[in-house]
Amino acid sequence: MESDSLNVLILAAGLGTRLRPLTNDIPKPLVPVVDASILDLQARKARAVGNVRLHANAHYLAEQVVAAGKTLGFEKVWVEQPEILGTAGPLRRIYAEGYRGGLLVMNGDAYCNFDLQAFVRNAQALAAQPDGPQVALLAVDFPQVNTFRVGADGRLAGIKGRFGSEDGAAATFSGVSWYSDAALSRIRDGEFDIREFWKQEISRGCAPFVDMKQLNATWIDMGSPEGLMAAVEARLKELGRDPNEPVIESGVGLPTGVTVKHSVIYAGAEIHPGETIENEIRGRGFAWKV
């Protein structure tokens, strides 16, 4: 494949269990966040990097992700059946199919405002140096997690409770990463856990670089009701609107006398006349207080 474009993989194969029953009928990456799905929003941010080829993987309700990929102009949606291939598997699969030009990986369930262009440029520059790291991981400061341990050289020294050093600067992996073609070539067939690959890179003296320049950027895991509401608030701010504004999915009709405050209403929600809905996410078969 041509190598003048950067490949981008948006991971979209998860089951979305923390958002059920909302995700009973729609995969998590396609859940609407104000005006667009996370898959759409991540694709827009990826395109801001420059000349890219968009990929996604899919497993749960895969046909919906495939259809969305076509609408959004993706190069390919890679369906994983009967099992999900983890994170390492999709990376290996794309490389094995002949795609070259490096690979930017993003999560399909994270709302963020990273400067991806700066991240990729820095990663590419470091990789071009003699003995430079061929993998770059974008970190955030999330004290509830912060399992990364980063050495004084800016490289991954270990993951708390899993492998490597317990010393070093603490940070959380954002889910955004970059891999050179050389790194992708070293991912083995049948490998699922990308953390094991990072461990292998450390062992061979080429530890991944951890980019700590955007520690305080917006990064929201929208895989829970609380995270989804936070993502909605962030999107409203990005659009220049009041983050407390109610968001009502297109086509939802409100009965007489209903008041909605700081809530998200999806299709199928049970709503009674005269009701006041505040600080909720409501849809078919559920009403979450957030």
C-alpha positions as a printed NumPy array, in Angstrom:
array([[  0.   ,   0.   ,   0.   ],
       [  1.095,   3.597,  -0.549],
       [  3.045,   4.985,   2.404],
       [  2.477,   8.743,   2.021],
       [ -0.621,   8.563,   4.244],
       [ -0.83 ,   7.873,   7.949],
       [ -3.102,   4.995,   8.868],
       [ -5.476,   5.653,  11.765],
       [ -7.216,   2.855,  13.653],
       [-10.175,   3.735,  15.877],
       [-10.874,   0.859,  18.25 ],
       [-14.618,   0.228,  18.117],
       [-15.081,  -3.449,  18.953],
       [-16.019,  -3.209,  22.644],
       [-19.242,  -4.595,  24.109],
       [-20.332,  -1.408,  25.883],
       [-21.562,  -3.329,  28.93 ],
       [-21.393,  -0.348,  31.302],
       [-23.872,   1.567,  29.132],
       [-26.508,  -1.136,  28.802],
       [-29.415,  -1.052,  28.093],
       [-28.532,   2.023,  25.983],
       [-26.057,  -0.133,  24.071],
       [-28.415,  -3.061,  23.622],
       [-29.281,  -1.794,  20.159],
       [-26.357,   0.477,  19.273],
       [-22.606,  -0.03 ,  19.718],
       [-20.941,   2.363,  22.137],
       [-18.871,   4.211,  19.492],
       [-22.123,   5.151,  17.725],
       [-23.945,   6.493,  20.788],
       [-24.889,  10.114,  19.991],
       [-22.973,  12.777,  21.933],
       [-25.013,  15.933,  21.253],
       [-24.625,  16.159,  17.479],
       [-22.368,  13.251,  16.501],
       [-21.125,   9.854,  17.596],
       [-17.738,   9.377,  19.224],
       [-16.652,   7.461,  16.114],
       [-17.502,  10.501,  14.   ],
       [-15.83 ,  12.933,  16.407],
       [-12.662,  10.825,  16.605],
       [-12.564,  10.583,  12.81 ],
       [-12.766,  14.395,  12.56 ],
       [ -9.893,  14.808,  15.004],
       [ -7.826,  12.215,  13.122],
       [ -8.357,  14.025,   9.819],
       [ -6.927,  17.183,  11.393],
       [ -3.551,  15.403,  11.481],
       [ -3.337,  15.598,   7.689],
       [ -3.369,  12.929,   5.   ],
       [ -4.833,   9.869,   6.721],
       [ -6.519,   6.571,   5.919],
       [ -9.193,   5.79 ,   8.491],
       [ -9.748,   2.268,   9.813],
       [-11.895,   0.879,  12.61 ],
       [-12.34 ,  -2.56 ,  14.076],
       [-15.762,  -3.943,  14.951],
       [-17.252,  -6.893,  16.782],
       [-20.413,  -6.103,  18.768],
       [-23.225,  -5.051,  16.393],
       [-20.495,  -4.938,  13.765],
       [-22.854,  -4.294,  10.851],
       [-23.726,  -0.886,  12.322],
       [-20.052,   0.097,  12.621],
       [-19.423,  -1.096,   9.054],
       [-22.321,   1.036,   7.783],
       [-21.134,   4.066,   9.763],
       [-17.608,   3.6  ,   8.424],
       [-18.908,   3.757,   4.861],
       [-20.87 ,   6.922,   5.625],
       [-17.852,   8.55 ,   7.298],
       [-15.439,   7.656,   4.511],
       [-13.335,   5.038,   6.286],
       [-10.807,   3.042,   4.288],
       [-11.994,  -0.147,   5.953],
       [-13.835,  -1.48 ,   8.983],
       [-12.168,  -4.709,  10.104],
       [-14.771,  -7.083,  11.517],
       [-13.502,  -9.395,  14.257],
       [-15.486, -12.624,  14.518],
       [-15.986, -14.857,  16.386],
       [-13.676, -13.242,  18.97 ],
       [-12.32 ,  -9.769,  19.633],
       [ -8.608,  -9.602,  18.838],
       [ -7.615,  -7.359,  21.745],
       [ -5.51 ,  -4.329,  20.797],
       [ -2.403,  -6.009,  19.41 ],
       [ -4.383,  -8.227,  17.035],
       [ -5.95 ,  -5.416,  14.967],
       [ -2.571,  -3.702,  14.653],
       [ -0.943,  -6.875,  13.385],
       [ -3.83 ,  -7.453,  10.989],
       [ -3.522,  -4.044,   9.341],
       [  0.237,  -4.434,   8.897],
       [ -0.144,  -7.973,   7.555],
       [ -2.548,  -6.69 ,   4.899],
       [  0.189,  -4.451,   3.534],
       [ -0.696,  -1.039,   4.926],
       [  2.369,   1.138,   5.509],
       [  3.022,   4.687,   6.66 ],
       [  2.779,   4.188,  10.407],
       [ -0.336,   3.803,  12.516],
       [ -2.109,   6.164,  14.913],
       [ -4.423,   4.307,  17.303],
       [ -7.378,   5.954,  19.066],
       [-10.174,   4.693,  21.292],
       [-13.761,   4.694,  20.088],
       [-15.116,   5.49 ,  23.542],
       [-13.029,   8.501,  24.625],
       [-13.905,  12.163,  24.238],
       [-10.715,  14.189,  24.025],
       [ -9.183,  17.362,  22.61 ],
       [ -5.571,  16.318,  22.086],
       [ -3.284,  17.994,  19.571],
       [ -2.834,  14.8  ,  17.583],
       [ -0.776,  16.468,  14.876],
       [  1.85 ,  17.566,  17.43 ],
       [  1.837,  14.104,  19.013],
       [  2.386,  12.317,  15.693],
       [  5.074,  14.724,  14.503],
       [  7.013,  14.326,  17.739],
       [  6.671,  10.532,  17.61 ],
       [  7.863,  10.394,  14.01 ],
       [ 10.827,  12.649,  14.75 ],
       [ 11.925,  10.512,  17.693],
       [ 11.553,   7.299,  15.684],
       [ 13.816,   8.701,  12.966],
       [ 16.711,   9.097,  15.402],
       [ 19.317,   6.355,  15.799],
       [ 17.909,   3.828,  18.303],
       [ 14.839,   6.024,  18.622],
       [ 11.613,   4.616,  20.107],
       [  9.336,   3.095,  17.478],
       [  6.226,   3.364,  19.67 ],
       [  4.8  ,   6.497,  21.303],
       [  2.075,   6.542,  23.955],
       [  0.109,   9.687,  24.833],
       [ -0.348,  10.107,  28.579],
       [ -2.808,  12.02 ,  30.758],
       [ -2.839,  12.737,  34.467],
       [ -5.681,  10.681,  35.933],
       [ -4.809,  10.005,  39.604],
       [ -7.513,   7.328,  39.974],
       [ -5.466,   5.194,  37.549],
       [ -1.936,   6.511,  36.795],
       [ -0.431,   3.029,  36.396],
       [  2.257,   4.089,  33.913],
       [  5.754,   4.554,  35.282],
       [  7.874,   6.804,  33.108],
       [ 11.644,   6.991,  33.392],
       [ 13.782,  10.136,  33.353],
       [ 14.459,   9.447,  29.67 ],
       [ 10.747,   9.838,  28.882],
       [ 10.295,   6.16 ,  28.111],
       [  7.943,   3.603,  29.579],
       [  9.654,   1.939,  32.54 ],
       [  6.762,  -0.217,  33.69 ],
       [  3.081,  -0.576,  34.465],
       [  2.177,  -0.722,  38.133],
       [  1.167,  -4.201,  39.239],
       [  2.033,  -5.727,  35.878],
       [  5.694,  -5.406,  34.879],
       [  8.822,  -3.3  ,  35.108],
       [  9.824,  -0.576,  37.503],
       [  7.553,   0.797,  40.229],
       [  9.59 ,   4.027,  40.191],
       [  9.296,   7.014,  37.879],
       [  6.696,   9.606,  36.98 ],
       [  3.112,   8.372,  37.209],
       [  0.62 ,   8.829,  34.381],
       [ -2.361,   7.181,  32.688],
       [ -2.452,   5.873,  29.129],
       [ -4.968,   7.904,  27.12 ],
       [ -5.572,   5.179,  24.547],
       [ -3.81 ,   7.25 ,  21.871],
       [ -0.63 ,   5.721,  20.481],
       [  1.587,   5.716,  17.41 ],
       [  3.538,   2.81 ,  15.882],
       [  6.157,   2.878,  13.164],
       [  6.055,   0.222,  10.463],
       [  9.118,  -1.359,  12.063],
       [  7.288,  -1.71 ,  15.382],
       [  4.191,  -3.139,  13.725],
       [  6.318,  -5.757,  12.   ],
       [  7.4  ,  -7.066,  15.415],
       [  3.87 ,  -7.75 ,  16.698],
       [  3.487, -11.501,  16.53 ],
       [  0.604, -13.423,  15.011],
       [ -1.841, -14.375,  17.734],
       [ -0.755, -11.589,  20.08 ],
       [ -3.708,  -9.891,  21.801],
       [ -2.471,  -7.81 ,  24.733],
       [ -0.615,  -4.726,  23.537],
       [  0.948,  -4.315,  26.98 ],
       [  2.878,  -7.522,  26.415],
       [  4.247,  -6.016,  23.212],
       [  5.33 ,  -2.883,  25.082],
       [  7.083,  -5.155,  27.576],
       [  8.878,  -6.87 ,  24.706],
       [  9.982,  -3.495,  23.338],
       [ 11.42 ,  -2.603,  26.745],
       [ 13.267,  -5.939,  26.863],
       [ 14.857,  -5.361,  23.476],
       [ 16.114,  -1.913,  24.555],
       [ 13.583,   0.097,  22.566],
       [ 11.065,   1.117,  25.228],
       [  8.044,   3.124,  24.037],
       [  8.226,   6.882,  24.431],
       [  5.569,   8.361,  26.712],
       [  4.435,  11.813,  25.592],
       [  3.689,  13.832,  28.756],
       [  3.131,  17.177,  27.023],
       [ -0.669,  17.009,  27.109],
       [ -1.259,  15.679,  30.606],
       [ -4.043,  18.157,  31.335],
       [ -5.906,  17.987,  28.043],
       [ -9.571,  17.006,  28.073],
       [ -9.858,  13.22 ,  28.216],
       [-13.139,  11.541,  29.117],
       [-13.893,   7.825,  29.188],
       [-17.524,   7.865,  28.028],
       [-18.046,   4.177,  28.767],
       [-20.138,   4.844,  31.901],
       [-23.25 ,   7.004,  32.441],
       [-21.144,   9.573,  34.307],
       [-18.569,   9.591,  31.538],
       [-21.243,   9.935,  28.868],
       [-22.714,  12.959,  30.637],
       [-19.251,  14.495,  30.981],
       [-18.686,  13.945,  27.26 ],
       [-22.002,  15.626,  26.461],
       [-21.049,  18.62 ,  28.611],
       [-17.63 ,  18.848,  26.938],
       [-19.176,  18.663,  23.471],
       [-21.668,  21.416,  24.325],
       [-18.771,  23.616,  25.467],
       [-16.869,  22.827,  22.271],
       [-19.904,  23.954,  20.29 ],
       [-20.08 ,  27.2  ,  22.295],
       [-23.248,  26.173,  24.109],
       [-24.245,  25.977,  27.771],
       [-22.948,  22.685,  29.237],
       [-26.118,  22.462,  31.345],
       [-28.333,  22.639,  28.29 ],
       [-30.693,  19.649,  27.906],
       [-29.953,  17.429,  24.927],
       [-32.941,  15.707,  23.354],
       [-32.394,  13.241,  20.531],
       [-33.997,  14.179,  17.237],
       [-37.495,  12.785,  16.893],
       [-38.216,  12.603,  20.616],
       [-41.468,  14.366,  21.463],
       [-42.041,  15.707,  24.976],
       [-45.493,  15.406,  26.569],
       [-47.301,  18.528,  27.736],
       [-45.75 ,  20.404,  30.631],
       [-42.452,  18.511,  30.747],
       [-39.386,  20.406,  31.959],
       [-35.911,  19.091,  31.149],
       [-32.785,  20.437,  32.885],
       [-29.208,  19.24 ,  32.423],
       [-30.282,  15.907,  30.998],
       [-29.945,  13.751,  27.916],
       [-33.069,  12.157,  26.449],
       [-32.697,   9.345,  23.914],
       [-35.364,   7.76 ,  21.74 ],
       [-37.744,   5.428,  23.555],
       [-37.508,   7.174,  26.923],
       [-40.592,   6.946,  29.11 ],
       [-41.704,  10.479,  29.938],
       [-44.867,  11.49 ,  31.796],
       [-46.857,  14.716,  31.278],
       [-45.872,  17.481,  33.68 ],
       [-42.673,  15.71 ,  34.735],
       [-39.457,  17.529,  35.632],
       [-36.353,  15.698,  34.444],
       [-33.074,  16.936,  35.9  ],
       [-29.545,  15.496,  35.978],
       [-30.559,  12.351,  34.092],
       [-29.76 ,  10.277,  31.069],
       [-32.957,   8.592,  29.969],
       [-33.748,   6.219,  27.135],
       [-35.585,   3.029,  26.333],
       [-35.814,   0.997,  29.528],
       [-33.553,   3.126,  31.72 ],
       [-33.257,   6.398,  33.627],
       [-29.822,   7.114,  35.091],
       [-29.294,   9.805,  37.693],
       [-25.945,  11.485,  37.036]])
